[in-house]
Amino acid sequence: MPSAAIPVRALICAPSAVVLASITAVLERGGFTVSSHHVTGVAQLSEAIRAQPWDLVIVGHEPPELDGLAVLDAVAAELPVIVVSHVFDGTLVAAAMRAGARDCVTTDRLERLAAVVRRELDVAACRRAGQRTHTALAASEARHARLVARSRDLIVSLDASGRCVAANPAAERLLGYPTGELLQLRLRDLVAATDEAAAARIESGAYEGDLALTFVARSGRAVPVDVAVIPVGQGGARAGTLIVARDLSERHELEAQLRQAQKMEAIGRLVGGVAHDFNNLLTAITGHTDLLRERLEPVHPLRRNADEIGHAAARAARLVGQLLAFSRQQVLRPAVHDLGEIVADLATLLGQVIGEEVELEVVRHAGSCTALVDRTQIEQVLMNLAVNAKDAMPAGGRLTLTTGTVLVDGRVSRPRGLSDGAYARIIVRDTGAGMDSATMARAFEPFFTTKAAGKGTGLGLSTVHGVITQSGGGVDLVSAPGQGTSFTIWLPYVAPEETHVGASASPAGPGATPFRQGAERVLLVEDEAGVRELMRECLVRCGYEVIEAAHGAEALAMAERDAGAVDLLLTDLVMPQLGGRELAERLRTRYPGLRVLYVSGYAEGSLVDTSPPGTRFLQKPFTPRSLTDTIRDILDAPRS
């Protein structure tokens, strides 16, 4: 007997207690611990089966009191049934087996019953294990099918000849083929001509691993993909290949945008440096020209030449201003403005720019459309876009300017880099010739133009991009050949009641009155000799006492040697050795309450700090009058 008894739950259907006792005794001698229930009829048997779980059913066949075969229909199909008969009858055995019994044991060989029960219990355990395995396998296959169906990656199964035999929904979406049509193709039918050799290697089973391919969709669109090639075996032989491909279109687009952004940033740095040097030259040119004109009577023969020099310098200054706007180094003087009002006020001038052959329509949506902007710069942006639109509609058309606000969340498309929130928008749409994709990709590059030589500088759209980006917004461009062009300007919305003080006030313009005089002591620091000489001459002519230095370190050394007071520091922002801002901070410890006027050919916002009282900024190129008027304004302002 086994060392440990095996528990068994037996439902025994027997005609008498004698048969029940015999069956129980045999099982216990065979090494079982029997938990049994005795029934004598079909109705009791059915109730007992439903009442609790059983390991097996033993049916005693002893006519005429109980027909064992009649009760088999009441037994659950998964329960093993063993028939115990008083006599051996081949017909009975065959009928019992057909009715669902697993075995028949006669009472004269009842000791055999224990072995039969052990066998049936083992078979039942194996059946249950197999059922669990089947259930787990079915669940695994269902999970796999869901993963394949929901995967965003293309998954295609090839047979040994390279023909597609299965594909997931992503393959249909990516390639545009219905499943039935896709399964008629080979891998080489789906790739670009340059990749057919690689596809043939995959189909033949000569390649395994990862590689880059270009699929061609049904529409003809090229789809760059990263492919994993996985061989599928059966019986030790290759049965086919599994292809898993990830669409790289979005990644390639992002990489192209990154390269474009890096290129624009590099151009911006170059432009900013060139503009800084050029503004120094323009400051000297315009300054000396203005001083010359001050000395020349209007009827003097040389006055016309001086005026022409001044006009040319002014045009050059505007050009440099466009360069600075592109490079986002223009000094803005922002305030809260309603974009709808700016567009409405500018409509008359825009109508003159585009001419009578182009119809101008202004659409203002209800509600405020306010943003923190430099009004002059926004007007320049709209003028640039209107000029471009006119050139795109030589035979006439319609130019529509629409203003309004929009709340941007994850569902609203917006220029890359803009966060969710409220934005004021200006949409400038024309019905002109439109642009192809190659032109759109370069539209905002400085000096890029599709106009004929001498018809444009190529700075119009780059200025638009620079001004709007520096104002914290973004620009969208949508166009197609023959479909017109639409520019959408996005600027962070600011409630009308909010106020903002610009970086600095506009300097007074030139007038016919004499230069304002002064007698204060000014420390002049400028590394560009020509500009320094001009400013010194202007200040001396107005009566100021001037101490001049070529750079910040020299200015500090002079301050250490000079015991006198300094009323104003006039300094360039960007200089070798020591910049203007750091110079001002160090001099304020020696001269408390020192007034400061910064000048520069370009200035990023992080460099311009006009928050301390008595601090201003003046953009190069400037005129002698604007310089001396600004200095006088600073010195005459009440001290805090």
C-alpha positions as CSV (number, residue, x, y, z in Angstrom):
1,M,0.0,0.0,0.0
2,P,1.1,3.6,-0.6
3,S,2.7,5.3,2.3
4,A,0.1,8.1,2.2
5,A,-3.6,7.5,1.4
6,I,-5.0,9.2,-1.6
7,P,-8.2,11.2,-1.0
8,V,-11.0,10.5,-3.4
9,R,-14.5,12.0,-3.6
10,A,-16.7,9.2,-5.0
11,L,-20.4,9.4,-5.9
12,I,-21.6,5.8,-5.6
13,C,-24.9,4.8,-7.2
14,A,-25.6,1.3,-5.9
15,P,-28.8,-0.7,-5.4
16,S,-27.9,-1.7,-1.9
17,A,-25.8,-0.9,1.1
18,V,-24.0,-4.2,0.7
19,V,-22.7,-3.1,-2.7
20,L,-21.7,0.3,-1.3
21,A,-19.8,-1.3,1.6
22,S,-17.9,-3.7,-0.8
23,I,-16.9,-0.8,-3.1
24,T,-15.7,1.4,-0.2
25,A,-13.7,-1.4,1.4
26,V,-11.9,-2.2,-1.8
27,L,-11.0,1.4,-2.4
28,E,-9.7,1.8,1.2
29,R,-7.6,-1.4,0.9
30,G,-6.2,0.1,-2.4
31,G,-4.8,3.1,-0.6
32,F,-7.6,5.6,-0.9
33,T,-9.4,7.7,1.7
34,V,-12.9,7.7,0.5
35,S,-15.4,10.5,0.9
36,S,-18.5,9.0,-0.7
37,H,-22.2,9.6,-1.1
38,H,-24.6,6.9,-1.8
39,V,-27.6,7.2,-4.1
40,T,-30.0,4.6,-5.4
41,G,-31.8,6.3,-8.3
42,V,-31.4,8.6,-11.3
43,A,-33.1,11.6,-9.6
44,Q,-30.9,11.4,-6.5
45,L,-27.8,11.0,-8.8
46,S,-28.6,14.2,-10.7
47,E,-29.1,16.2,-7.5
48,A,-25.9,14.9,-6.0
49,I,-23.8,15.8,-9.1
50,R,-25.1,19.4,-8.9
51,A,-24.6,19.6,-5.1
52,Q,-20.8,19.4,-5.0
53,P,-17.7,18.5,-7.0
54,W,-16.8,14.8,-7.4
55,D,-13.7,13.0,-8.7
56,L,-15.6,10.1,-10.2
57,V,-18.9,8.2,-10.3
58,I,-19.2,4.4,-9.6
59,V,-22.4,2.8,-10.8
60,G,-23.5,-0.6,-9.5
61,H,-25.4,-2.6,-12.1
62,E,-27.6,-5.3,-10.5
63,P,-30.8,-5.8,-12.4
64,P,-33.6,-5.5,-11.9
65,E,-33.4,-3.1,-8.9
66,L,-31.2,-0.6,-10.7
67,D,-30.3,-0.2,-14.4
68,G,-26.7,1.2,-14.3
69,L,-26.7,2.1,-17.9
70,A,-29.8,4.2,-17.6
71,V,-28.1,6.6,-15.1
72,L,-25.1,7.4,-17.4
73,D,-27.0,10.1,-19.2
74,A,-27.3,12.0,-15.9
75,V,-23.6,12.1,-15.3
76,A,-21.5,15.1,-16.3
77,A,-19.4,14.4,-19.4
78,E,-16.1,15.4,-17.7
79,L,-16.6,12.9,-14.8
80,P,-15.1,9.4,-15.2
81,V,-17.7,6.7,-14.7
82,I,-16.9,3.1,-13.7
83,V,-19.6,0.4,-13.9
84,V,-19.5,-2.5,-11.3
85,S,-21.5,-5.5,-12.5
86,H,-22.5,-8.6,-10.7
87,V,-21.8,-10.7,-13.8
88,F,-19.5,-10.3,-16.8
89,D,-21.5,-9.8,-20.0
90,G,-19.8,-8.7,-23.2
91,T,-22.9,-7.1,-24.5
92,L,-23.2,-5.1,-21.2
93,V,-19.6,-4.0,-21.4
94,A,-19.9,-2.7,-24.9
95,A,-23.2,-0.9,-24.2
96,A,-21.6,0.7,-21.1
97,M,-18.6,1.9,-23.0
98,R,-20.8,3.4,-25.7
99,A,-22.9,5.1,-23.1
100,G,-19.8,6.9,-21.7
101,A,-18.4,4.5,-19.0
102,R,-14.6,4.4,-18.8
103,D,-14.4,0.8,-17.6
104,C,-16.4,-2.2,-16.2
105,V,-15.4,-4.2,-13.2
106,T,-17.2,-7.4,-12.1
107,T,-17.9,-8.1,-8.5
108,D,-15.8,-11.3,-8.6
109,R,-12.8,-9.2,-9.5
110,L,-13.7,-6.2,-7.4
111,E,-10.1,-5.8,-6.1
112,R,-9.3,-4.5,-9.6
113,L,-11.4,-1.5,-8.9
114,A,-8.7,0.4,-7.0
115,A,-6.3,0.2,-9.9
116,V,-9.0,1.4,-12.3
117,V,-9.8,4.3,-10.0
118,R,-6.2,5.3,-9.8
119,R,-5.8,5.2,-13.5
120,E,-8.9,7.3,-14.1
121,L,-7.8,9.8,-11.5
122,D,-4.5,10.2,-13.3
123,V,-6.2,10.5,-16.7
124,A,-8.6,13.1,-15.3
125,A,-5.6,15.1,-13.8
126,C,-3.9,15.0,-17.2
127,R,-7.1,16.1,-18.9
128,R,-7.5,19.0,-16.6
129,A,-3.8,20.0,-17.0
130,G,-4.3,19.8,-20.8
131,Q,-7.4,21.9,-20.5
132,R,-5.5,24.5,-18.5
133,T,-2.7,24.5,-21.1
134,H,-5.2,24.9,-23.9
135,T,-6.9,27.7,-22.1
136,A,-3.6,29.5,-21.4
137,L,-2.5,29.0,-25.0
138,A,-5.8,30.3,-26.4
139,A,-5.4,33.4,-24.1
140,S,-1.8,33.9,-25.2
141,E,-2.8,33.7,-28.8
142,A,-5.6,36.2,-28.2
143,R,-3.2,38.6,-26.5
144,H,-0.8,38.2,-29.4
145,A,-3.5,38.8,-31.9
146,R,-4.6,42.0,-30.0
147,L,-1.0,43.2,-29.9
148,V,-0.5,42.6,-33.6
149,A,-3.8,44.2,-34.5
150,R,-3.2,47.3,-32.3
151,S,0.5,47.8,-33.1
152,R,1.4,51.0,-34.8
153,D,4.3,49.1,-36.5
154,L,3.8,47.4,-39.8
155,I,3.8,43.6,-39.3
156,V,3.9,41.3,-42.4
157,S,4.4,37.5,-42.6
158,L,6.1,36.1,-45.7
159,D,6.1,32.5,-46.8
160,A,9.2,30.7,-47.9
161,S,8.9,32.2,-51.4
162,G,8.6,35.8,-50.1
163,R,4.9,36.3,-50.7
164,C,2.8,38.1,-48.1
165,V,0.6,35.7,-46.3
166,A,-0.6,37.8,-43.3
167,A,-0.6,41.5,-42.5
168,N,-1.8,43.6,-39.6
169,P,-4.1,46.7,-39.9
170,A,-1.1,49.0,-39.5
171,A,0.3,47.6,-42.7
172,E,-2.9,48.4,-44.5
173,R,-2.9,52.0,-43.1
174,L,0.8,52.6,-43.8
175,L,0.8,51.2,-47.4
176,G,-2.8,51.9,-48.4
177,Y,-3.4,48.4,-49.7
178,P,-6.6,46.4,-48.8
179,T,-5.7,43.1,-47.1
180,G,-6.8,41.0,-50.1
181,E,-4.7,43.0,-52.5
182,L,-1.7,43.2,-50.1
183,L,-1.6,39.4,-49.8
184,Q,-1.1,39.1,-53.6
185,L,2.2,40.9,-53.4
186,R,5.8,40.0,-52.7
187,L,8.1,42.1,-50.5
188,R,10.0,43.4,-53.5
189,D,6.7,44.8,-54.9
190,L,6.4,47.0,-51.8
191,V,9.9,48.6,-51.7
192,A,11.5,51.4,-53.7
193,A,13.6,50.4,-56.7
194,T,16.8,51.1,-54.8
195,D,15.9,48.5,-52.2
196,E,14.8,45.6,-54.4
197,A,18.1,43.8,-54.0
198,A,17.8,44.0,-50.2
199,A,14.2,42.7,-50.5
200,A,15.3,39.8,-52.6
201,R,17.8,38.8,-50.0
202,I,15.1,38.9,-47.3
203,E,12.7,36.8,-49.4
204,S,15.4,34.1,-49.9
205,G,16.2,33.9,-46.2
206,A,19.7,35.2,-46.8
207,Y,19.3,38.1,-44.4
208,E,18.4,38.3,-40.7
209,G,18.6,41.4,-38.5
210,D,17.8,45.1,-38.8
211,L,18.1,47.4,-41.8
212,A,16.5,50.6,-43.3
213,L,14.2,50.3,-46.3
214,T,11.9,52.6,-48.1
215,F,8.4,51.3,-48.8
216,V,6.3,52.7,-51.5
217,A,2.6,53.1,-50.6
218,R,-0.2,52.4,-53.1
219,S,-0.5,56.2,-53.6
220,G,3.2,56.3,-54.6
221,R,4.3,58.0,-51.4
222,A,7.7,57.0,-50.1
223,V,7.7,55.7,-46.6
224,P,11.1,55.4,-44.8
225,V,11.0,52.5,-42.3
226,D,13.3,50.7,-39.9
227,V,12.9,47.0,-40.4
228,A,13.5,44.0,-38.2
229,V,13.8,40.7,-40.2
230,I,12.9,37.6,-38.2
231,P,13.2,34.1,-39.7
232,V,10.4,31.7,-38.9
233,G,11.3,28.0,-38.7
234,Q,9.3,24.8,-38.8
235,G,10.7,21.4,-38.2
236,G,14.3,22.7,-38.4
237,A,13.6,24.3,-41.9
238,R,12.8,27.9,-42.8
239,A,9.1,28.3,-43.2
240,G,9.0,32.0,-43.9
241,T,10.0,35.4,-42.6
242,L,8.4,37.9,-40.2
243,I,8.8,41.6,-41.1
244,V,8.3,44.3,-38.4
245,A,8.7,47.8,-39.7
246,R,8.5,51.2,-38.0
247,D,7.5,54.3,-39.9
248,L,10.3,56.9,-39.7
249,S,8.5,59.7,-41.5
250,E,7.8,61.7,-38.4
251,R,11.3,61.2,-37.1
252,H,12.8,62.3,-40.4
253,E,10.6,65.3,-40.4
254,L,11.6,66.3,-36.9
255,E,15.3,65.8,-37.8
256,A,14.8,68.1,-40.8
257,Q,13.2,70.7,-38.6
258,L,16.0,70.5,-36.1
259,R,18.6,70.9,-38.9
260,Q,16.6,73.9,-40.2
261,A,16.4,75.4,-36.7
262,Q,20.1,75.0,-36.2
263,K,20.8,76.5,-39.6
264,M,18.5,79.5,-38.9
265,E,20.2,79.9,-35.5
266,A,23.6,79.9,-37.1
267,I,22.5,82.4,-39.7
268,G,21.0,84.5,-37.0
269,R,24.3,84.6,-35.0
270,L,26.2,85.6,-38.1
271,V,23.6,88.2,-39.1
272,G,23.7,89.7,-35.6
273,G,27.4,90.0,-35.6
274,V,27.4,91.6,-39.0
275,A,24.6,94.0,-38.1
276,H,26.5,95.1,-34.9
277,D,29.6,96.1,-36.9
278,F,27.5,97.7,-39.6
279,N,25.5,99.7,-37.1
280,N,28.7,101.1,-35.7
281,L,29.6,102.3,-39.2
282,L,26.2,103.7,-39.8
283,T,26.3,105.6,-36.5
284,A,29.5,107.3,-37.6
285,I,28.1,108.0,-41.1
286,T,24.7,109.3,-40.0
287,G,26.2,111.3,-37.1
288,H,28.8,113.1,-39.1
289,T,26.3,113.7,-41.8
290,D,23.9,115.3,-39.4
291,L,26.8,117.5,-38.0
292,L,27.7,118.5,-41.5
293,R,24.1,119.4,-42.3
294,E,23.9,121.5,-39.1
295,R,26.8,123.6,-40.5
296,L,25.4,123.9,-44.0
297,E,22.8,126.4,-45.0
298,P,19.9,124.9,-47.0
299,V,21.1,126.7,-50.2
300,H,24.7,125.6,-49.8
301,P,25.8,123.5,-52.9
302,L,27.0,120.7,-50.7
303,R,23.7,120.5,-48.7
304,R,22.1,118.2,-51.4
305,N,25.1,115.8,-51.2
306,A,24.8,115.7,-47.4
307,D,21.1,115.0,-47.6
308,E,21.6,112.1,-50.1
309,I,24.2,110.6,-47.8
310,G,21.7,110.9,-44.9
311,H,18.9,109.3,-47.0
312,A,21.2,106.4,-48.1
313,A,22.3,105.8,-44.4
314,A,18.7,105.7,-43.3
315,R,17.8,103.1,-45.9
316,A,20.9,101.1,-44.8
317,A,19.7,101.4,-41.2
318,R,16.3,100.0,-42.1
319,L,18.0,97.1,-43.9
320,V,20.0,96.4,-40.8
321,G,16.9,96.6,-38.7
322,Q,15.4,93.8,-40.8
323,L,18.5,91.7,-40.3
324,L,18.2,92.3,-36.5
325,A,14.5,91.4,-36.6
326,F,15.3,88.1,-38.3
327,S,18.1,87.3,-35.8
328,R,15.7,88.2,-33.0
329,Q,18.2,90.8,-31.7
330,Q,16.0,93.9,-32.4
331,V,15.2,95.9,-29.3
332,L,11.4,95.8,-29.0
333,R,9.3,98.3,-27.1
334,P,6.2,96.2,-26.3
335,A,2.9,97.3,-25.0
336,V,-0.6,95.8,-24.9
337,H,-2.3,96.3,-28.2
338,D,-5.5,95.0,-29.9
339,L,-4.3,93.2,-33.1
340,G,-7.7,93.9,-34.6
341,E,-7.3,97.6,-34.1
342,I,-3.8,97.5,-35.6
343,V,-5.1,95.7,-38.7
344,A,-8.0,98.1,-39.0
345,D,-5.9,101.2,-38.7
346,L,-3.4,99.9,-41.2
347,A,-6.1,98.8,-43.8
348,T,-6.0,102.1,-45.8
349,L,-2.2,102.0,-46.1
350,L,-2.3,98.3,-47.0
351,G,-4.9,99.0,-49.7
352,Q,-2.5,101.5,-51.3
353,V,0.3,99.0,-51.1
354,I,-1.5,96.1,-52.9
355,G,-3.3,98.3,-55.4
356,E,-6.8,98.4,-56.8
357,E,-6.5,95.1,-58.6
358,V,-6.3,93.2,-55.3
359,E,-9.4,93.2,-53.1
360,L,-8.6,93.7,-49.4
361,E,-10.9,92.2,-46.8
362,V,-10.5,92.7,-43.0
363,V,-12.4,90.3,-40.7
364,R,-12.4,91.0,-37.0
365,H,-14.0,88.3,-34.7
366,A,-15.9,89.5,-31.7
367,G,-14.0,89.9,-28.4
368,S,-10.6,91.3,-27.6
369,C,-7.6,90.2,-29.5
370,T,-4.8,91.7,-27.4
371,A,-1.2,90.8,-27.1
372,L,2.1,92.3,-25.8
373,V,3.8,93.6,-29.0
374,D,5.8,96.4,-30.5
375,R,3.1,98.0,-32.6
376,T,5.6,99.4,-35.2
377,Q,7.1,95.9,-35.7
378,I,3.7,94.3,-36.1
379,E,2.8,96.9,-38.7
380,Q,6.1,96.1,-40.5
381,V,5.2,92.4,-40.4
382,L,1.8,93.0,-42.0
383,M,3.3,95.3,-44.6
384,N,5.9,92.6,-45.6
385,L,3.1,90.0,-45.9
386,A,1.0,92.3,-48.0
387,V,3.8,93.1,-50.4
388,N,4.5,89.4,-50.8
389,A,0.8,88.7,-51.4
390,K,0.7,91.5,-54.1
391,D,3.7,90.0,-55.9
392,A,1.9,86.5,-55.8
393,M,-1.2,88.0,-57.4
394,P,0.0,90.0,-60.5
395,A,-3.3,89.6,-62.2
396,G,-5.3,90.5,-59.1
397,G,-7.0,88.5,-56.4
398,R,-8.1,88.8,-52.8
399,L,-6.1,89.4,-49.6
400,T,-7.9,88.6,-46.4
401,L,-6.7,89.6,-42.9
402,T,-8.6,87.8,-40.1
403,T,-8.0,88.6,-36.4
404,G,-9.3,86.7,-33.3
405,T,-8.4,84.6,-30.3
406,V,-8.1,80.9,-29.9
407,L,-7.7,78.6,-26.9
408,V,-5.0,76.1,-27.7
409,D,-4.9,72.6,-26.1
410,G,-3.6,69.2,-27.2
411,R,-6.3,69.0,-29.9
412,V,-5.4,72.2,-31.7
413,S,-2.5,72.4,-34.2
414,R,-0.1,75.2,-33.5
415,P,3.6,76.1,-34.5
416,R,6.1,73.8,-32.9
417,G,7.4,75.1,-29.6
418,L,4.2,76.9,-28.5
419,S,2.6,75.6,-25.3
420,D,-1.1,75.3,-24.6
421,G,-2.9,78.5,-23.7
422,A,-4.8,81.4,-25.2
423,Y,-3.4,83.1,-28.3
424,A,-4.2,86.1,-30.4
425,R,-4.1,85.4,-34.1
426,I,-3.7,87.2,-37.4
427,I,-4.4,85.1,-40.5
428,V,-3.1,86.6,-43.7
429,R,-4.5,84.7,-46.7
430,D,-4.1,85.4,-50.4
431,T,-5.4,83.8,-53.6
432,G,-2.1,84.0,-55.4
433,A,0.2,81.5,-57.1
434,G,1.2,79.6,-53.9
435,M,4.4,77.8,-53.1
436,D,5.7,74.4,-53.7
437,S,7.2,72.4,-50.8
438,A,10.8,73.3,-51.7
439,T,10.0,77.0,-51.6
440,M,8.1,76.7,-48.3
441,A,11.0,74.9,-46.7
442,R,13.2,78.0,-47.3
443,A,10.6,80.7,-47.1
444,F,11.9,82.2,-43.9
445,E,15.6,82.1,-44.8
446,P,17.2,85.5,-45.1
447,F,18.1,86.6,-48.6
448,F,16.1,83.7,-50.1
449,T,13.7,85.1,-52.7
450,T,11.9,83.8,-55.8
451,K,11.6,87.4,-57.2
452,A,13.6,88.6,-60.1
453,A,17.0,90.2,-59.5
454,G,16.6,93.7,-58.0
455,K,12.9,93.1,-57.0
456,G,13.6,92.2,-53.4
457,T,16.2,91.6,-50.7
458,G,14.7,88.3,-49.5
459,L,14.4,89.7,-46.0
460,G,10.6,90.2,-45.8
461,L,9.6,86.8,-44.5
462,S,12.7,86.4,-42.4
463,T,11.8,89.7,-40.7
464,V,8.3,88.3,-40.1
465,H,9.7,85.2,-38.5
466,G,12.2,87.1,-36.3
467,V,9.7,89.7,-35.0
468,I,7.0,87.2,-34.1
469,T,9.4,84.7,-32.6
470,Q,11.1,87.4,-30.5
471,S,7.6,88.5,-29.3
472,G,7.0,85.0,-27.9
473,G,4.8,83.7,-30.7
474,G,5.1,81.6,-33.9
475,V,4.2,81.6,-37.6
476,D,2.4,78.9,-39.6
477,L,2.7,78.7,-43.3
478,V,0.3,76.8,-45.5
479,S,0.5,76.9,-49.3
480,A,0.3,74.9,-52.5
481,P,0.9,75.7,-56.1
482,G,-2.1,77.4,-57.5
483,Q,-3.9,77.3,-54.1
484,G,-2.8,80.6,-52.6
485,T,-0.8,81.1,-49.3
486,S,-1.9,81.5,-45.7
487,F,0.3,82.9,-42.9
488,T,-1.0,82.5,-39.4
489,I,0.6,84.7,-36.7
490,W,0.3,83.4,-33.2
491,L,1.0,85.7,-30.2
492,P,0.3,84.9,-26.5
493,Y,-3.0,86.5,-25.5
494,V,-2.8,89.2,-22.8
495,A,-6.0,90.5,-21.2
496,P,-6.8,94.1,-22.1
497,E,-6.6,95.3,-18.5
498,E,-3.0,94.1,-18.1
499,T,-0.3,96.8,-18.7
500,H,3.3,96.7,-19.6
501,V,6.1,99.3,-19.8
502,G,8.4,98.9,-22.7
503,A,12.2,98.4,-22.4
504,S,12.8,102.1,-23.1
505,A,11.0,105.1,-24.4
506,S,11.5,106.3,-27.9
507,P,14.1,109.0,-28.2
508,A,13.0,112.4,-29.3
509,G,13.2,112.9,-33.0
510,P,15.3,115.6,-34.7
511,G,13.9,119.1,-34.9
512,A,14.8,122.6,-35.9
513,T,15.6,123.8,-32.3
514,P,19.2,124.1,-31.0
515,F,20.8,121.1,-29.3
516,R,20.0,121.0,-25.6
517,Q,23.0,122.0,-23.6
518,G,24.6,120.6,-20.4
519,A,27.6,121.0,-18.2
520,E,27.7,117.6,-16.4
521,R,30.6,115.2,-16.4
522,V,30.2,112.2,-18.7
523,L,32.3,109.1,-18.8
524,L,32.3,107.9,-22.4
525,V,33.3,104.2,-23.1
526,E,33.2,102.9,-26.7
527,D,35.5,100.4,-28.4
528,E,34.8,101.6,-31.9
529,A,37.1,104.7,-32.4
530,G,34.9,106.4,-35.1
531,V,31.8,106.1,-33.0
532,R,33.6,107.3,-29.8
533,E,35.0,110.3,-31.7
534,L,31.5,111.2,-32.9
535,M,29.9,111.0,-29.5
536,R,32.7,113.0,-27.9
537,E,32.3,115.7,-30.4
538,C,28.5,115.9,-29.9
539,L,28.9,116.0,-26.1
540,V,31.6,118.7,-26.2
541,R,29.6,120.9,-28.6
542,C,26.7,120.7,-26.1
543,G,28.9,121.8,-23.2
544,Y,29.5,118.5,-21.4
545,E,32.9,117.6,-19.8
546,V,33.9,114.3,-21.4
547,I,36.2,111.6,-20.1
548,E,36.7,108.9,-22.7
549,A,37.9,105.3,-22.6
550,A,38.3,102.6,-25.3
551,H,37.0,99.7,-23.2
552,G,35.7,98.9,-19.7
553,A,39.0,98.0,-18.1
554,E,40.4,101.3,-19.1
555,A,37.3,103.1,-17.8
556,L,37.7,101.4,-14.4
557,A,41.4,102.4,-14.2
558,M,40.5,106.0,-15.1
559,A,37.9,106.1,-12.4
560,E,40.4,104.9,-9.8
561,R,42.8,107.7,-10.7
562,D,40.2,110.5,-11.0
563,A,38.9,111.9,-7.8
564,G,36.1,113.8,-9.4
565,A,32.4,112.8,-9.6
566,V,30.8,111.3,-12.7
567,D,27.2,112.2,-13.5
568,L,26.6,109.9,-16.5
569,L,28.1,106.7,-17.9
570,L,27.7,106.5,-21.7
571,T,28.8,103.0,-22.7
572,D,28.6,100.5,-25.4
573,L,27.0,97.2,-24.2
574,V,29.3,94.7,-26.0
575,M,33.0,95.4,-25.6
576,P,36.2,93.3,-25.2
577,Q,37.6,92.6,-21.7
578,L,34.6,94.1,-19.8
579,G,31.1,94.7,-21.1
580,G,29.0,97.8,-20.5
581,R,26.5,96.2,-18.0
582,E,29.3,94.8,-15.7
583,L,31.1,98.1,-16.0
584,A,28.0,100.0,-14.8
585,E,27.5,97.7,-11.9
586,R,31.1,98.1,-10.7
587,L,31.1,101.9,-11.2
588,R,27.8,102.3,-9.2
589,T,29.7,101.1,-6.1
590,R,32.0,104.1,-6.5
591,Y,29.4,106.6,-7.8
592,P,26.1,105.9,-6.0
593,G,23.1,107.1,-8.1
594,L,25.1,107.0,-11.3
595,R,23.0,107.6,-14.4
596,V,23.7,105.2,-17.3
597,L,22.9,105.2,-21.0
598,Y,23.7,102.0,-22.9
599,V,24.2,102.0,-26.7
600,S,24.7,99.1,-29.0
601,G,24.5,97.9,-32.5
602,Y,22.5,94.9,-31.3
603,A,21.2,93.8,-28.0
604,E,19.5,90.6,-26.8
605,G,17.0,91.1,-24.1
606,S,19.1,89.4,-21.5
607,L,21.8,92.2,-22.0
608,V,19.5,95.2,-21.8
609,D,18.6,96.0,-18.2
610,T,17.0,99.4,-17.9
611,S,15.2,98.7,-14.6
612,P,17.6,100.7,-12.3
613,P,16.5,104.4,-12.0
614,G,18.3,106.6,-14.4
615,T,19.1,103.9,-16.9
616,R,18.2,103.9,-20.6
617,F,19.1,102.2,-23.8
618,L,19.7,103.8,-27.3
619,Q,19.9,101.6,-30.4
620,K,22.6,102.2,-33.0
621,P,22.6,103.9,-35.4
622,F,21.4,107.0,-33.7
623,T,21.6,110.7,-34.6
624,P,23.5,113.3,-32.7
625,R,20.3,115.0,-31.7
626,S,18.7,111.7,-30.4
627,L,21.9,111.0,-28.4
628,T,22.0,114.5,-26.8
629,D,18.3,114.6,-26.1
630,T,18.3,111.2,-24.5
631,I,21.2,112.2,-22.3
632,R,19.4,115.4,-21.3
633,D,16.3,113.4,-20.5
634,I,18.2,111.1,-18.2
635,L,20.0,113.9,-16.4
636,D,16.9,116.0,-16.0
637,A,14.8,113.2,-14.6
638,P,14.1,113.5,-10.8
639,R,16.4,111.3,-8.7
640,S,14.6,108.6,-6.7
